[in-house]
Each structure stands twice: as structure tokens, then as C-alpha cells.
């Protein structure tokens, strides 16, 4: 299998197959804790629009993983939102206003900090990391970090934060192995639905974790060494040697 990593480009030949992989990954991750009505909102068009906006966003870095020249996943880094960097009394907030699912809304998103973490213009947030379920559990998520984090260090960045759904225990374990440690909690406002004549607000519990670039690189280095050791032992056993 040929593997390559390229920057996201605003062209349909890249975005359309990537949107299909994105949708499959999102559906697998979310189906256990989102209602059928909410999941129905995540159409193919939804993911195409999201990727198109990412490609237009000059403030984001998006690396796309290809297998055999087909886009199958991506990781996106962006500047940390201002409301993260200015907590008051262990809390920070941001008011969002807009039009969603046929409703006008105003939402005060609060971030509750469990401990102090220095966040500044040398910190990036990992907005998304998704892999097509068909290629998961082969170390390719780790590979995305291995190929992109060293470049971030070269550009002068010093730390990373990441958000993940509190119900996603797999994500928690994966990020912990990369050196991320939880330090705050928040709630995401996802959708407004009408169910049985009532208005339902779809809100997710979200955890936020932090690591320094140097710590992430050290964890990635250890994982690479562990993998190489495992492959060496496996190869030797295959040829009749035991330990």
C-alpha cells in the first residue's frame, strides 16, 4: 500500500473522496452517542462544505493522508480561539450567534479549566483528525502526527491542545499515548431539532487535553521504537527463533 501525505487543496478531485471517508469515520465515531435524528443531518453535502471551508481557511494547516493516491483521512491544526487564552476565575466564555437548522440562536460556550496551562500564539489546536474506518488500526493516525508535528516545531510552535467528545474513550486513550493530558472541559452546541413538537438542543460534553510539542515528539519516538522492536521480534519468531 502506497502512503503519502499532502496539503488539502480546493479541488473536487481531492475533496469529494475525502468527504466520503470523513463521513464514514464520523458516523462510526458518533453513532453510539448521537440520536438517529441528529445523525441524519450529517449528509455527504455537509462534509463536502466543511472540507471546502477548511481548504479556504488560510489560518489552518490541513494534512491529508492518501493510500494508493486516494484521500482517506486528514488532520487539521488551527490557532487557539481567544476565549481559551484568557480565563477569568478558572473559566472562559465565548458567545456564538447565528442561524442553525431553521432557528436563530445565541450560545454562550464556557470552558472550565481544571488547571493552569499556558496557551499563546505558539499553541495550536488540533481541530479534527479523522481516518476512514477501512484503514483504521494500522498506525496511520499516529503516522499523521509523526509527519506533521516535527514541521510544527520547525515553524516555532511549542504546544498543542485537542478537543474530544467525553463519550469517545478510544480517542482519550489514543491522545494519552501521544502525551496529551486533560486540563479543561466544555460543552459543544451541535444542532437544534424538532422532536414530537418540542425543540431539542443537541449538546455534547467535551474534554480538552494539552501537550508540549517536545513531549509529543518524545512519545512519538517511543512509539516508533516500540513498533520497530515488535516487528523485529515478530520477524525473528517467523524464522524459527524464540525468546
N, C-alpha and C positions, 0 to 999 in steps of 0.2 A: 504494500500500500504506500503510495507516494503522499507525503505530508508536506504542506507548505503553509506559511502564514503571511498574509498580505494586508495592507491597509484597506479599510472599507471605501468603496468608490460609489459615486452616484450614477450607477448604470444598472439597468434592469437585469442584465445577464448575471450579475452578482447578487442583487437584492432579492430577486424572485426565489431562487433556490434556497437562499439563506433564510428568507421569511418562512418557508415551509419547515426547515429544520428548527427554527426558533419556535414556531407554533407547536411542533411535536414535543419539544423539550418543555415548553411552558405548560402544556396540557398534562404531561406526565408529573411535573413537579406540583401542580396546583389542584389536580382533580380530587385529592383526598381532603382538602380543606376549603374548597370554594364550591358554592352551590351550582347546580346544573344551569340555573338561570343566569348566574354571573359568568360561567364558563362559555355560555352561548354568545357572549359579547366579544369574545376573543377570536374573531374571524381571521381569515387569511389576509384580508384587506387591512385589518388593524395592525398586523405585524409588518406588512409592507410599508405602511405610513410611518411607523416607528423607526424602521431602518432608514427610510428616506430622510427623515428629520435628523437622524444621527449622522448621516453622510453630509448633511448641510451644516452641521454644528461644528464651527471652527474651534470651539473650546473643548472638544472631546477628542480622545485618541481611541480609535476602534481597530482592533486587530482581528482579522477573520481567518479561521483555520479551514484549510482546504484538504480534502482527501481525494487523490486522483483528479485534482483540478476542479472539484465540486465544493462550493462553500457549505460547511457542515456545522459551524459554530463560531462564536466570537467572544471577545472580552472588551469592555468599554471603560475607559478612565476619564474622569472629568474633574474640574475644580470643585473643591468642597463648598457647598452652599454656605452663605454668610451666617445663617442662623445657627449653624454648628459651631462657628468660631467665636461667638460672643454670648456665652451662657451667663445668666444672672441668677444667683442663688441656686446654682446647680440645675438650671432649666433654661432652655432657649425655645423660641417660638417663631413661626413664620405663618402669615395669613395668605392663603391662596383664594383667589376668586375666579370664577369662570362659568362656563356653560357645559354641563355634562349630562348625557343620557336624557336630554329634554328638560333639564332642570337648571336654574341658576343656583349657584352655591357660593358660600363663603366658609372656608375651613381653616381653623387655627391648628396648625400642626406643631405639637410640642415635643421637644426632645428632653428626656430626663437623664442626667448624667450620674452614673454610679461612682465615677472617679474622674479626676482631672487628667486630661490628655491635651498636649499642645497641638493645636491644629492651626495651620497657617498656609501661606501661598506655596509652601513646599510640600503640602499634603495633597493627595489625590483621593477621590472616592471611586471605588470600583462599582459603577452603576449597574452593570449586568455582566454575567458570564453564563452562557448557555451552550450546550452541546447537543446535537441530535442524539436521541436515545439509542439509535442504532450503532453509535460509535462510543458510547459511554463505557466507563470501567476499563479503559485501556491506557490510562495515564495521560490522556490528551488535554484534560483540564489543567493538570499540573504543567504540561508542556506549554500551554498558553502563558502561564505565569513565568516559566523558565525563560521563555523567549522575549518577554516584554519587560519584566521587572529590571533586568540589567540596563535596558535602554532608558528607563525612567531615572535610574541612578545617574547615568551619563548626562541627563538633562538637568540634574541638580535637585530632583525630588528626594525627600527624606523619609516620608511615611505614607501609609495607605490606611483608609478606612473602608469598610464594606458593610452593606445592609443585607439582612436575610430574614425571611419570614420565620417567626418563632416556631412554627409547626414543622419547619424543614430541618429535621435533625440530621439528615445527610449533609446538608450544606454546613451546618455547625461543625460537624466532625471534620469535613474537608478543609474548612478555613482554619480550624485549630491546628491541623497538621502543617499548615503553611505559616504558622506563627501568629495568627490573629487572636486577640484576646478581647472578649466583650467589655464595653465600657459605658454603654448607654442604651436606652430603649425609646421607642417612639411608636406611633400608630400611623399607618398609611390609609388615606381615603381613596378607595378604588373606584366605586361606582354607586349610582343611585338607581334602585329598581322599584317597580311597582309589582307587588305580590298580594293577591287576594284583596285588592282595593286599598292596600296600605303602601306607604312609602318606606322602603328599606334601604338603610345606608350600609354599604359593604366596606368594612374597616378591618385592616389586618394589623396584628401585633408584629412589630419588627424589632430585631436586635441589631445593634451596631457594634462592630469589632474593629480593633486597631492593631497595626504592627508597624515597626520601622522597616524601611527598605533593606537595611543591613540584616535585620533579623529574618526577614522573608528570604533573602538570598542565602543565608546560612541554613535555614530549614529546607530550601530547595536543593542546596548542595548535599545535605544529608540524605534526602530522599533519592537523589540521583545515585549516590554511593550505595545506598541500600538496594536499589534496583539492580545495579551492576553486580553487587555481591550475590544477590539472589540468582541472577541469570548465570553467573559463573558456576555457582554450586549446582544449579539445575543442569547445566551443560555437562559438568563432570559426572553427575549421577547418571545422566543419559548414556555416558560412555563406560559405565560399569564401576565408577569409583564411589565409595560410600564414606560417610563421616560419622 
